[in-house]
């Protein structure tokens, strides 16, 4: 198993034929349409991870702190279906 920390590297590895990859459709749709990649379907019960990256300075701005708190509040224990509802504005 090959593990990479960058979506770009995973994408490049899949295009090079190294193996299969689970990637967001938004990143691979053009390659699927062009026949460079094959869609094997959706992963059931796949965990969604949300990362907030910001400079690790001693004093983080109030805006960054509020945004990270918003992410935690919205995504803590959220299912993929709940995420879709949050994006579309339904509940």
RANORGI-V506598 format. One line per field, one symbol per residue. phi: phi as a letter, one per 20 degrees, with the letter a starting at -180 (. if undefined). psi: psi as a letter, one per 20 degrees, with the letter a starting at -180 (. if undefined). A space follows every 50 residues. Layout:
phi = ???
psi = ???
//
This chain:
phi = .ddcecgfffgfffffnfrebecfggecgffffenfcdeeoeeflefddc dddbgeffdeffffgffffggfffdfmeegfffgfffenec
psi = pppqjphghggggghijhaqqoqphhiighhghijhqpojaqpqlppppp popqqlrhopqhggggggggggghipkprhghghhggijr.
//
